[in-house]
Amino acid sequence: MSTIGHLSNGIAHHLNNPLSGINMCTDILLNELEKAKECTHSGEFKSQLSRLKATSQHLESVMKGLFSISRISNPEKSPTALNKLMELILRKTAEQLEPLSIQLIKELSPTAPMILGNPAQLEVAFMNLISNALDATPKGGTLTVKTEHLANENKVGVTITDTGSGINGKDLPHLFDPYFILNIRPSTKCTGLELALTQLTIQSHGGTIEADSVEGRGTTFKVELPVYNETVGAGFKPAPTLPGKMQL
């Protein structure tokens, strides 16, 4: 994992500077074309430059993904209360989605023990899953977020379920491919890079992630993370969090 991180970081560094130069030159040329409106072919030139700009911006997002891999590959970890982290994420989600009529159902287990994790990376990972779920969920739909203590496996489970459009069975095996593009809805597309980084984050924490979906009915992402061993059998009692519903 660390080798992949070093390699991706090196590739990103080598490509980032020339890519920034392309972006800067494209911006300069577009600005000059705006000033020279009398140019016979200015419309065609502007169209081609705009396409170049869009392509370079896409490559920039790829570079950010490569930088992220280098950070994810060897995260600093500390004892983390997963319920507390999920509460924080859901509060941020509620603030963003207040205008939408989507019902958020929380089922956070009061017995969920702590995990050993990097809170910042896990927050990004779970936000990615929730954002994808909300992109797929129409107004009036439901988003359910659940945590549970899988005592027999010494793990903590997190499931995120939406009542959205679902995923075609042919697309499901490619969901975590870095550059797979998923058409969630006619106006919404999801690139696999964010989901691939989410999978890498979960795996770097010793966990697993899988998706189950029925087209036209919705999708469930299931994450399992190992329990922080020092909390098991040591009288650890997480702060109780009662299941509840929130109308957004």
BAFI-3210 file (N, C-alpha, C; in Angstrom, 3 decimals, decimal comma, padded with zeros to 6 digits):
// residues 248
n [1|2|3|4|5|6|7|8|9|10|11|12|13|14|15|16|17|18|19|20|21|22|23|24|25|26|27|28|29|30|31|32|33|34|35|36|37|38|39|40|41|42|43|44|45|46|47|48|49|50|51|52|53|54|55|56|57|58|59|60|61|62|63|64|65|66|67|68|69|70|71|72|73|74|75|76|77|78|79|80|81|82|83|84|85|86|87|88|89|90|91|92|93|94|95|96|97|98|99|100|101|102|103|104|105|106|107|108|109|110|111|112|113|114|115|116|117|118|119|120|121|122|123|124|125|126|127|128|129|130|131|132|133|134|135|136|137|138|139|140|141|142|143|144|145|146|147|148|149|150|151|152|153|154|155|156|157|158|159|160|161|162|163|164|165|166|167|168|169|170|171|172|173|174|175|176|177|178|179|180|181|182|183|184|185|186|187|188|189|190|191|192|193|194|195|196|197|198|199|200|201|202|203|204|205|206|207|208|209|210|211|212|213|214|215|216|217|218|219|220|221|222|223|224|225|226|227|228|229|230|231|232|233|234|235|236|237|238|239|240|241|242|243|244|245|246|247|248]
n.u [000,827|001,938|003,881|002,342|001,228|003,511|004,274|002,011|001,997|004,418|003,944|001,811|003,047|004,903|003,243|001,582|002,639|003,178|000,527|-000,771|000,429|-000,671|-003,345|-003,154|-002,190|-004,330|-006,372|-005,352|-005,392|-008,149|-009,066|-007,839|-009,147|-011,686|-011,282|-010,693|-013,003|-013,629|-012,270|-012,238|-012,512|-013,027|-015,096|-014,942|-012,328|-012,614|-014,411|-012,872|-010,788|-012,217|-013,002|-010,494|-009,861|-011,817|-011,015|-008,467|-009,193|-010,527|-008,355|-006,957|-008,589|-008,118|-005,433|-005,662|-006,894|-004,820|-002,965|-004,477|-004,465|-001,838|-001,903|-003,856|-002,795|-001,178|-002,401|-002,543|-003,716|-006,206|-007,994|-011,406|-014,699|-017,222|-019,995|-020,184|-018,739|-020,386|-022,677|-021,724|-021,239|-023,844|-025,108|-023,878|-024,803|-027,545|-027,638|-026,935|-028,971|-031,445|-033,473|-034,507|-036,915|-036,252|-036,281|-034,374|-033,209|-031,949|-030,183|-028,404|-026,422|-026,466|-024,594|-022,351|-018,916|-015,673|-013,451|-010,234|-009,029|-008,650|-010,129|-010,622|-010,167|-012,030|-014,373|-014,497|-014,747|-017,238|-018,895|-018,699|-020,093|-022,642|-023,243|-023,346|-025,534|-027,567|-027,557|-028,734|-031,255|-034,610|-036,782|-038,726|-037,862|-036,009|-033,285|-031,295|-029,220|-027,186|-025,644|-023,965|-022,998|-021,075|-020,692|-019,902|-018,040|-016,234|-016,380|-017,466|-020,358|-021,479|-024,199|-025,521|-028,337|-030,358|-033,386|-033,310|-032,637|-031,304|-028,849|-027,730|-027,386|-025,238|-023,483|-022,781|-020,529|-018,422|-018,374|-016,476|-014,331|-011,719|-012,097|-014,581|-017,672|-020,738|-024,091|-026,236|-028,660|-030,505|-029,462|-027,338|-024,135|-021,833|-018,488|-016,127|-013,869|-014,044|-015,440|-013,626|-011,494|-012,767|-013,142|-010,440|-009,709|-011,290|-010,232|-007,603|-008,004|-008,345|-010,784|-013,843|-015,836|-018,926|-021,441|-024,934|-027,645|-030,839|-032,228|-034,192|-035,194|-033,333|-030,159|-027,697|-024,915|-022,483|-020,354|-017,695|-015,760|-012,867|-013,086|-011,731|-009,354|-008,622|-010,867|-012,578|-014,105|-013,142|-014,706|-015,732|-018,084|-019,984|-021,337|-024,836|-026,845|-029,845|-032,035|-033,488|-035,578|-035,300|-036,610|-035,724]
n.v [-001,206|001,275|001,565|001,945|004,379|006,101|005,924|006,947|009,524|010,514|010,413|012,214|014,617|015,009|015,438|017,504|020,177|020,790|020,526|022,560|024,683|024,395|024,937|027,629|028,893|028,355|029,836|032,419|032,619|032,358|034,687|036,597|036,095|036,960|039,669|040,114|040,127|040,592|038,823|036,457|033,658|033,397|032,283|029,522|028,991|029,620|027,662|025,323|025,835|025,943|023,304|022,169|023,338|022,176|019,516|019,646|020,423|018,160|016,402|017,587|016,930|014,227|014,254|015,249|013,086|011,213|012,397|012,125|009,365|008,930|010,056|008,548|006,003|005,507|006,220|008,318|007,133|007,061|006,271|006,203|007,344|005,986|006,468|009,124|010,390|009,838|011,234|013,862|014,020|013,671|015,919|017,910|017,114|017,557|020,341|021,031|019,972|020,969|022,258|020,129|017,539|015,050|012,236|011,593|008,862|007,843|005,236|004,595|002,490|002,090|000,470|000,402|-000,019|001,663|002,484|002,125|004,750|007,241|010,143|012,336|011,294|009,204|010,646|011,982|009,736|008,569|010,736|010,854|008,508|009,101|011,414|010,392|008,707|010,561|012,012|010,182|009,952|010,855|013,732|013,419|010,936|008,473|008,336|006,143|005,712|003,586|002,148|-000,646|-003,075|-005,699|-008,174|-010,893|-010,958|-009,146|-006,512|-003,289|-002,245|-000,226|000,941|002,438|003,426|004,123|005,260|005,481|005,593|003,236|000,779|-000,482|-003,968|-004,762|-002,687|-002,683|-004,387|-002,769|-000,574|000,459|000,937|003,076|004,970|004,639|005,680|006,395|006,613|008,103|009,514|011,073|013,709|013,554|012,378|009,958|009,647|006,993|007,515|008,830|006,894|004,819|005,861|006,026|003,299|002,571|004,025|002,767|000,180|000,720|001,059|-001,436|-002,473|-003,427|-002,867|-002,963|-003,060|-003,196|-003,412|-002,653|-002,079|000,754|000,684|001,237|001,625|000,039|000,674|-001,100|-001,030|-002,417|-002,281|-002,967|-003,475|-001,331|-002,782|-002,326|-001,398|-003,463|-005,540|-004,013|-002,549|-000,481|001,986|003,320|006,584|006,748|006,679|007,359|005,760|007,620|009,905|012,294|014,992|016,371]
n.w [000,000|000,824|-001,134|-003,441|-002,725|-002,653|-005,345|-006,733|-005,708|-006,706|-009,499|-009,678|-008,836|-010,911|-013,102|-012,375|-012,453|-015,314|-016,152|-014,773|-016,083|-018,663|-018,091|-017,275|-019,621|-021,326|-020,114|-020,508|-023,333|-023,812|-022,576|-024,215|-026,609|-025,966|-025,955|-028,598|-030,414|-033,027|-034,550|-037,170|-036,825|-034,140|-032,584|-033,128|-032,260|-029,556|-028,749|-029,074|-027,278|-024,918|-024,671|-024,323|-021,886|-020,224|-020,364|-019,186|-016,635|-015,812|-015,745|-013,694|-011,531|-011,492|-010,771|-008,172|-007,063|-007,190|-005,452|-003,163|-002,826|-002,017|000,499|001,752|001,850|004,079|006,722|009,682|012,734|015,333|018,398|017,673|017,928|016,279|016,061|016,946|014,943|012,732|013,495|013,308|010,540|009,565|010,589|009,073|006,598|006,905|007,065|004,475|002,962|003,596|001,995|000,539|000,222|001,631|003,613|006,409|008,080|011,090|012,542|014,828|016,582|020,092|021,247|019,728|019,499|019,779|017,032|015,434|013,801|011,155|011,578|009,794|007,205|007,179|007,446|004,961|003,312|004,112|003,625|000,853|000,153|001,166|-000,294|-002,917|-002,591|-002,073|-004,435|-006,081|-005,078|-005,356|-004,734|-001,807|-001,216|000,759|003,025|004,749|007,503|009,248|012,116|013,595|016,052|015,257|016,916|016,910|014,901|015,696|014,762|013,497|011,878|009,153|007,401|004,501|003,014|000,220|-001,413|-004,140|-007,687|-008,117|-009,293|-012,354|-012,923|-014,521|-014,233|-011,582|-010,746|-011,514|-009,972|-008,181|-009,775|-010,761|-012,934|-013,953|-015,244|-013,951|-014,777|-012,870|-012,825|-015,544|-015,534|-013,835|-013,129|-011,907|-011,107|-010,871|-009,385|-006,860|-005,399|-005,606|-004,142|-001,709|-001,179|-000,979|001,290|003,275|003,142|003,922|006,552|007,449|006,793|005,003|002,051|000,379|-002,202|-002,739|-004,915|-006,338|-009,338|-009,840|-007,286|-005,278|-003,456|-001,394|000,569|002,286|004,976|006,812|009,710|011,715|015,259|017,772|019,624|022,336|023,541|023,777|026,055|028,116|029,712|028,268|027,501|025,152|024,482|024,631|021,705|020,463|018,122|015,454|013,551|010,958|009,289|006,293]
ca.u [000,000|002,793|004,540|001,359|001,114|004,693|004,241|000,965|002,430|005,451|003,306|001,027|003,966|005,507|002,239|000,810|003,181|002,829|-000,922|-001,078|000,850|-001,682|-004,523|-002,870|-002,132|-005,692|-007,090|-004,832|-005,903|-009,588|-009,221|-007,457|-010,216|-012,792|-010,942|-010,604|-014,255|-013,749|-011,540|-013,162|-012,718|-012,950|-016,056|-014,403|-011,171|-013,100|-015,002|-011,791|-010,080|-013,096|-012,891|-009,180|-009,964|-012,602|-010,186|-007,404|-009,819|-010,754|-007,059|-006,634|-009,306|-007,394|-004,223|-006,069|-007,124|-003,519|-002,431|-005,262|-004,000|-000,589|-002,231|-004,684|-002,078|-000,561|-003,021|-002,356|-004,979|-006,410|-009,301|-012,450|-016,090|-017,856|-021,302|-019,957|-018,332|-021,559|-023,537|-021,133|-021,478|-025,274|-025,437|-023,448|-025,721|-028,823|-027,482|-026,858|-030,149|-032,671|-034,558|-034,985|-037,868|-035,726|-036,323|-033,148|-033,470|-030,734|-030,276|-027,044|-026,478|-025,842|-023,542|-021,240|-017,654|-014,779|-012,560|-008,965|-009,161|-008,316|-011,461|-010,751|-010,299|-013,295|-015,445|-014,563|-015,232|-018,675|-019,567|-018,792|-021,176|-023,914|-023,472|-023,787|-026,884|-028,496|-027,645|-029,605|-032,558|-035,496|-037,515|-039,694|-037,230|-035,510|-031,891|-031,150|-027,838|-027,263|-024,426|-024,253|-021,846|-021,059|-019,887|-019,325|-016,925|-015,397|-016,394|-018,567|-020,917|-022,188|-024,926|-026,125|-029,332|-031,223|-034,528|-033,127|-032,838|-030,635|-027,733|-027,854|-026,584|-024,004|-022,585|-022,441|-019,161|-017,430|-018,699|-015,287|-013,264|-011,391|-012,529|-015,879|-018,663|-022,059|-025,209|-027,187|-029,900|-030,162|-028,693|-026,335|-023,183|-020,906|-017,242|-015,704|-012,666|-014,379|-015,776|-012,377|-010,755|-013,501|-012,779|-009,049|-009,710|-011,839|-009,265|-006,431|-008,404|-008,570|-012,200|-014,362|-017,010|-019,612|-022,686|-026,028|-028,593|-031,923|-032,551|-035,531|-035,619|-032,360|-028,827|-027,155|-023,478|-022,218|-018,955|-017,356|-014,456|-012,513|-013,220|-010,491|-009,261|-008,491|-012,185|-013,346|-013,953|-012,454|-015,706|-016,035|-019,505|-020,159|-022,486|-025,993|-027,439|-031,101|-032,487|-034,429|-035,877|-035,157|-037,157|-034,893]
ca.v [000,000|002,458|001,675|002,565|005,777|006,829|005,968|007,876|010,869|010,913|010,672|013,447|015,758|015,209|015,891|018,641|021,460|021,068|020,666|023,926|025,566|024,300|025,670|029,057|029,336|028,298|030,999|033,620|032,624|032,633|036,114|037,360|035,934|037,821|041,037|040,190|039,563|040,765|037,733|035,668|032,307|033,454|031,349|028,172|028,909|029,623|026,348|024,347|026,137|025,568|021,848|021,919|023,732|021,157|018,313|019,874|020,424|016,750|015,838|018,116|016,126|012,958|014,515|015,340|011,717|010,575|012,942|011,538|007,991|008,967|010,356|007,480|004,732|005,298|007,254|008,337|006,686|007,216|005,736|007,054|006,959|006,015|007,129|010,566|010,821|009,805|012,349|015,065|013,975|013,847|017,328|018,651|016,744|018,219|021,756|021,170|019,433|021,471|022,534|018,921|016,733|013,696|011,824|010,971|007,968|007,443|004,057|004,468|001,549|002,574|-000,457|000,409|000,351|002,539|001,900|002,833|005,333|008,630|010,744|013,198|010,451|008,478|011,607|012,156|008,486|008,415|011,830|010,431|007,532|009,789|012,317|009,572|008,242|011,683|012,334|009,199|009,921|011,956|014,384|012,529|009,651|008,218|007,934|005,501|005,503|002,663|001,530|-001,802|-003,809|-007,088|-008,723|-012,193|-010,738|-008,107|-005,414|-002,330|-002,117|000,995|000,784|003,655|002,933|005,137|004,773|006,151|004,928|001,942|000,626|-001,613|-005,117|-004,815|-001,634|-002,884|-004,883|-001,747|000,611|001,004|001,159|004,502|005,901|004,228|006,752|005,829|007,528|007,940|010,020|011,737|014,942|013,331|011,305|009,703|009,025|005,977|007,892|009,078|005,617|004,053|006,424|005,604|001,898|002,539|004,506|001,712|-000,919|001,139|000,943|-002,853|-002,770|-003,840|-002,136|-003,604|-002,396|-004,036|-002,488|-003,127|-000,968|001,290|000,605|001,860|001,045|-000,021|000,498|-001,699|-000,917|-003,086|-001,859|-003,705|-002,803|-000,972|-003,890|-001,927|-001,091|-004,697|-006,179|-003,127|-001,709|000,689|002,216|004,496|007,420|006,225|007,475|006,700|005,858|008,716|010,323|013,724|015,400|017,426]
ca.w [000,000|000,879|-002,440|-004,336|-002,326|-003,124|-006,806|-007,167|-005,339|-007,659|-010,791|-009,560|-008,791|-012,229|-014,066|-011,884|-012,914|-016,712|-016,284|-014,326|-017,173|-019,726|-017,611|-017,276|-021,017|-021,864|-019,580|-021,184|-024,705|-023,761|-022,271|-025,402|-027,597|-025,549|-026,354|-030,063|-030,905|-034,474|-035,200|-037,992|-036,296|-032,675|-032,002|-033,234|-031,366|-028,175|-028,500|-028,918|-026,033|-023,807|-024,551|-023,733|-020,486|-019,526|-020,269|-018,205|-015,311|-015,471|-015,377|-012,367|-010,537|-011,420|-009,984|-006,770|-006,636|-006,980|-004,200|-002,076|-002,623|-001,254|001,895|002,295|001,938|005,391|007,559|011,128|013,319|016,769|018,786|017,096|018,186|014,963|016,164|017,038|013,610|011,860|013,902|012,724|009,094|009,309|010,841|007,885|005,524|007,162|006,728|003,026|002,277|004,212|001,042|-000,130|001,004|001,780|005,018|006,900|009,206|011,806|013,401|015,348|017,698|021,331|021,684|018,773|020,148|019,034|016,035|015,293|012,473|010,867|011,455|008,616|006,019|007,257|007,172|003,507|002,723|004,349|002,921|-000,547|000,037|001,399|-001,426|-004,045|-002,292|-002,214|-005,862|-006,724|-004,414|-005,749|-003,647|-001,192|-000,941|002,112|003,227|006,057|007,937|010,381|012,645|014,444|016,567|014,803|018,010|016,556|013,980|016,290|013,805|013,514|010,542|008,765|006,146|003,965|002,070|-000,380|-002,192|-005,416|-008,972|-008,159|-010,223|-013,267|-012,517|-015,307|-013,755|-010,170|-010,516|-011,868|-009,182|-007,522|-010,751|-010,622|-013,978|-014,466|-015,125|-013,712|-014,992|-011,773|-013,390|-016,806|-015,327|-012,796|-013,376|-010,808|-011,537|-009,920|-008,645|-005,457|-004,769|-005,512|-003,007|-000,513|-000,951|-000,529|002,673|004,134|003,164|004,692|007,955|007,718|006,616|003,704|001,579|-000,736|-002,588|-003,213|-005,515|-007,190|-010,224|-009,638|-005,882|-004,390|-003,281|-000,039|000,768|003,590|005,392|008,071|010,223|012,937|016,551|018,464|020,571|023,737|024,100|023,914|027,357|029,063|030,356|027,441|027,290|024,315|024,803|023,908|020,646|020,175|016,739|015,272|012,192|010,750|007,998|005,720]
c.u [000,862|003,516|003,617|001,233|002,279|004,672|003,218|001,347|003,479|004,877|002,557|001,922|004,544|004,509|001,553|001,312|002,892|001,332|-001,364|-000,698|-000,146|-002,927|-004,319|-002,855|-003,517|-006,507|-006,656|-005,403|-007,401|-009,854|-008,889|-008,528|-011,422|-012,554|-010,977|-011,841|-014,399|-013,017|-012,526|-013,504|-012,724|-013,902|-015,545|-013,219|-011,618|-013,692|-013,926|-011,028|-010,914|-013,065|-011,561|-009,196|-010,708|-011,791|-009,100|-007,968|-010,117|-009,445|-006,612|-007,330|-008,652|-006,131|-004,550|-006,327|-005,829|-002,856|-003,156|-004,804|-002,744|-000,851|-002,984|-003,862|-001,472|-001,110|-002,609|-003,708|-005,002|-007,762|-010,414|-013,832|-016,874|-019,214|-021,157|-019,571|-019,534|-022,538|-023,042|-021,431|-022,947|-025,730|-025,050|-024,376|-027,049|-028,765|-027,519|-028,185|-031,478|-033,786|-035,173|-035,894|-037,417|-035,701|-035,035|-033,473|-032,138|-031,028|-028,868|-027,071|-025,789|-024,720|-022,340|-019,947|-016,802|-013,982|-011,243|-008,947|-008,647|-009,640|-011,649|-010,956|-011,624|-014,475|-015,613|-015,165|-016,745|-019,478|-019,712|-019,965|-022,539|-024,244|-023,964|-025,218|-027,903|-028,638|-028,638|-031,035|-033,421|-036,158|-038,593|-039,129|-036,707|-034,045|-031,777|-029,677|-027,875|-025,868|-024,834|-022,951|-021,970|-020,154|-019,207|-018,102|-015,943|-015,250|-017,554|-019,047|-021,611|-022,891|-025,590|-027,042|-030,176|-032,378|-034,505|-033,323|-032,205|-029,571|-027,952|-026,911|-025,271|-022,982|-022,037|-021,016|-018,075|-017,537|-017,469|-014,094|-012,984|-011,992|-013,804|-016,878|-020,048|-023,115|-026,264|-028,586|-029,530|-029,279|-027,548|-025,458|-022,234|-019,652|-016,763|-014,527|-012,966|-014,716|-014,538|-011,544|-011,437|-013,157|-011,355|-008,938|-010,182|-010,841|-008,027|-006,717|-008,713|-009,999|-012,551|-015,563|-017,608|-020,918|-023,681|-027,101|-029,642|-032,358|-034,006|-035,990|-034,611|-031,087|-028,434|-025,642|-023,276|-020,722|-018,777|-015,932|-014,137|-012,654|-011,836|-010,345|-009,220|-009,834|-013,001|-013,059|-013,267|-013,432|-016,054|-017,533|-019,675|-021,387|-023,680|-026,500|-028,706|-031,442|-033,487|-034,646|-035,768|-035,694|-036,333|-035,680]
c.v [001,257|002,666|002,346|004,051|006,605|006,985|006,986|009,313|011,387|011,248|011,999|014,678|016,057|015,789|017,185|019,973|021,739|021,242|022,057|024,936|025,567|025,084|027,174|029,610|029,347|029,495|032,286|033,729|032,919|034,108|036,979|037,267|036,800|039,260|041,202|039,569|039,675|039,674|036,795|034,323|032,275|032,462|029,926|027,980|028,806|028,269|025,298|024,569|025,762|024,062|021,465|022,238|022,670|019,879|018,473|019,909|019,000|016,096|016,344|017,310|014,758|013,124|014,593|013,948|010,986|011,083|012,317|010,123|007,977|009,264|009,203|006,246|004,464|006,325|007,160|008,043|006,917|006,601|006,710|006,495|007,110|006,714|008,649|011,133|010,860|010,921|013,655|015,138|014,255|015,270|018,181|018,365|017,473|019,690|021,969|020,836|019,917|021,732|021,277|018,108|015,279|013,360|011,094|010,149|007,538|006,229|003,747|003,636|002,108|001,667|-000,467|000,847|001,246|001,746|002,664|003,421|006,747|009,351|011,577|012,368|009,696|009,407|011,815|010,917|008,346|009,542|011,498|009,478|008,204|010,717|011,547|009,085|009,358|012,122|011,415|009,236|011,107|012,591|013,435|011,160|009,566|007,812|007,372|005,250|004,712|002,221|000,356|-002,462|-005,259|-007,871|-010,034|-012,063|-009,701|-006,910|-004,470|-002,173|-000,780|000,711|002,103|003,226|004,082|004,468|005,424|005,248|003,549|001,889|-000,623|-002,738|-005,228|-003,794|-001,919|-003,410|-003,838|-000,502|001,268|001,112|002,655|005,417|005,441|005,356|006,124|006,901|007,280|008,337|010,736|012,963|014,768|012,146|011,183|009,053|008,076|006,385|008,107|007,778|004,736|004,540|006,061|004,160|001,785|002,997|003,415|000,556|-000,554|001,134|-000,508|-003,294|-003,224|-002,970|-002,893|-002,868|-003,427|-003,103|-003,220|-001,945|-000,548|001,288|001,211|001,055|001,066|-000,212|-000,041|-001,670|-001,664|-002,711|-002,619|-002,839|-002,479|-001,904|-003,462|-001,584|-002,348|-005,328|-005,309|-002,170|-000,472|000,795|003,477|005,289|006,951|007,211|006,768|006,817|006,992|009,022|011,832|014,057|016,561|018,209]
c.w [000,000|-000,444|-003,444|-004,023|-002,820|-004,641|-007,296|-006,852|-006,317|-009,020|-010,759|-009,557|-010,170|-013,230|-013,656|-012,430|-014,388|-016,921|-015,840|-015,396|-018,319|-019,337|-017,699|-018,702|-021,656|-021,392|-020,279|-022,591|-024,749|-023,470|-023,476|-026,485|-027,255|-025,991|-027,871|-030,696|-032,420|-035,249|-035,905|-037,364|-034,765|-032,008|-032,005|-032,292|-029,906|-027,804|-028,244|-027,609|-024,814|-023,583|-023,914|-022,239|-019,679|-019,335|-019,213|-016,788|-014,854|-015,028|-014,008|-011,277|-010,378|-010,577|-008,493|-006,206|-006,345|-005,703|-003,006|-001,768|-001,763|000,217|002,550|002,631|003,306|006,387|009,022|011,774|014,821|017,118|018,387|017,416|016,883|015,003|016,193|015,677|012,670|012,208|013,287|011,231|008,784|009,610|009,638|006,712|005,672|006,770|005,220|002,344|002,834|003,202|000,422|000,788|001,053|003,263|005,381|008,137|009,813|012,669|013,911|016,627|018,939|021,825|020,739|019,458|019,258|018,003|016,081|013,891|012,381|010,617|010,190|007,353|006,020|006,991|005,673|002,849|002,892|003,700|001,440|-000,749|000,194|000,236|-002,646|-003,836|-002,513|-003,666|-006,569|-006,192|-004,838|-004,532|-003,127|-000,865|000,481|002,074|004,638|006,348|009,240|010,807|013,525|014,877|016,130|015,745|017,639|015,650|014,511|015,342|014,094|012,078|010,351|007,444|005,779|002,826|001,539|-001,113|-003,569|-006,613|-009,046|-009,240|-011,064|-012,850|-013,268|-014,813|-012,358|-009,951|-010,776|-010,988|-008,568|-008,473|-010,822|-011,680|-014,669|-014,229|-015,049|-013,925|-013,918|-012,222|-014,681|-016,631|-014,341|-013,143|-012,198|-011,377|-010,449|-009,059|-007,166|-004,735|-004,630|-004,331|-001,687|-000,164|-000,412|000,926|003,628|004,253|003,977|006,192|008,327|007,505|005,214|003,349|000,413|-001,003|-003,085|-003,750|-006,335|-008,039|-010,043|-008,193|-004,912|-004,232|-001,810|-000,103|002,178|003,867|006,706|008,456|011,504|014,185|017,101|019,656|022,030|024,371|024,334|025,271|028,391|029,728|029,564|027,215|026,452|024,735|023,991|022,865|020,210|018,701|016,604|013,819|012,106|009,372|007,479|004,691]
res [m|s|t|i|g|h|l|s|n|g|i|a|h|h|l|n|n|p|l|s|g|i|n|m|c|t|d|i|l|l|n|e|l|e|k|a|k|e|c|t|h|s|g|e|f|k|s|q|l|s|r|l|k|a|t|s|q|h|l|e|s|v|m|k|g|l|f|s|i|s|r|i|s|n|p|e|k|s|p|t|a|l|n|k|l|m|e|l|i|l|r|k|t|a|e|q|l|e|p|l|s|i|q|l|i|k|e|l|s|p|t|a|p|m|i|l|g|n|p|a|q|l|e|v|a|f|m|n|l|i|s|n|a|l|d|a|t|p|k|g|g|t|l|t|v|k|t|e|h|l|a|n|e|n|k|v|g|v|t|i|t|d|t|g|s|g|i|n|g|k|d|l|p|h|l|f|d|p|y|f|i|l|n|i|r|p|s|t|k|c|t|g|l|e|l|a|l|t|q|l|t|i|q|s|h|g|g|t|i|e|a|d|s|v|e|g|r|g|t|t|f|k|v|e|l|p|v|y|n|e|t|v|g|a|g|f|k|p|a|p|t|l|p|g|k|m|q|l]
***
